[in-house]
Amino acid sequence: MLHIYCPHCAEYREEEEFRPKGEAHIARQVAPESTSDEEWGDYLFFRKNPRGLHHEQWYHAAGCRKFFNVTRNTVSYEILETYKVGHKPSVTQQASAGRSSSKGAAK
């Protein structure tokens, strides 16, 4: 079982307390009334599903009930970092090749 670090509670909790909520860092449409149906459909329904590093939004359902972001390797399921919504990830595609962050990583 994974132990996931919640940046709001500042502690590791069991995986069962959390719910994945999809891709993180999705920008909302600036002017939805002038957005085409195709662009609106892409915004609502299409998400990245990469093999490798992926930034995801998670919800601490059985704890503080707050959202936060996770950088996770979708191949190994390794969590490289967790951080609050609105903050920038410190692990990126280029910087994380063969590296794992200790703070906020799963134990």
RAHUDA-V61423 format. One record per backbone hydrogen bond with DSSP energy under -0.5 kcal/mol. CO is the residue of the C=O (numbers start at 1). NH is the residue of the N-H. Records with the same first field share a line. If there is no record, write none. Layout:
CO=NH + NH
//
This chain:
2=4 + 15
3=107
4=6 + 13
5=7
6=10 + 11
11=6
13=4
14=17
15=18
17=61 + 62
19=59
22=57
25=27
31=34
32=35
36=40
37=41
38=42
39=43
40=44
41=45 + 46
42=46
45=47
50=52
52=74
54=56 + 72
55=24
56=70
57=21
58=68
59=19 + 61
60=63 + 65
66=60
67=85
68=58
69=83
70=56 + 72
71=80 + 81
72=54 + 74
73=77
78=73 + 80
79=106
81=71
83=69
84=87
90=92
92=96
94=97
96=99
102=104 + 105
//
